[in-house]
Amino acid sequence: MLKYLAPAMLVMLSGCTITKSPDVVDVNQTTGTVRLGYTLAPLQKGKVDSYAANSTATRQCQQWGFATALAYGNPITTCSVVSGTQCLAKSVVLEYQCRGIAINTTTAASHWY
């Protein structure tokens, strides 16, 4: 009985999708790039709210004077914790490019007198 239970549990867990909120993991003001990341446990599938992730990257870009952030490339997935031949945790990184010039309307308006 137990030999049938383990594969059944594996199948049930393999479809587990978790909503993840990526955090800023790396920034480069010179190149205007922001990297967001999150981790996944074994058998987890990650789903990211792209609007929230873009907002996080855009906030970082705006601190540097850019208007917005644009996602580029595919997510980069690497095994971050290995035990023997098993990957126990995966790291996923999303990349964004800062674009445009933010205009501070308060500062711009004060110069027009």
Stockholm file with secondary structure:
# STOCKHOLM 1.0

chainA/1-113         MLKYLAPAMLVMLSGCTITKSPDVVDVNQTTGTVRLGYTLAPLQKGKVDSYAANSTATRQCQQWGFATALAYGNPITTCSVVSGTQCLAKSVVLEYQCRGIAINTTTAASHWY
#=GR chainA/1-113 SS CHHHHHHHHHHHHHTCEEEECCEEEEEETTTTEEEEEEEECTTCEEEECHHHHHHHHHHHHHHTTEEEEEEEEEEEEEEEEEETTEEEEEEEEEEEEEEEECCCHHHHHHTCC
#=GC SS_cons         CHHHHHHHHHHHHHTCEEEECCEEEEEETTTTEEEEEEEECTTCEEEECHHHHHHHHHHHHHHTTEEEEEEEEEEEEEEEEEETTEEEEEEEEEEEEEEEECCCHHHHHHTCC
//
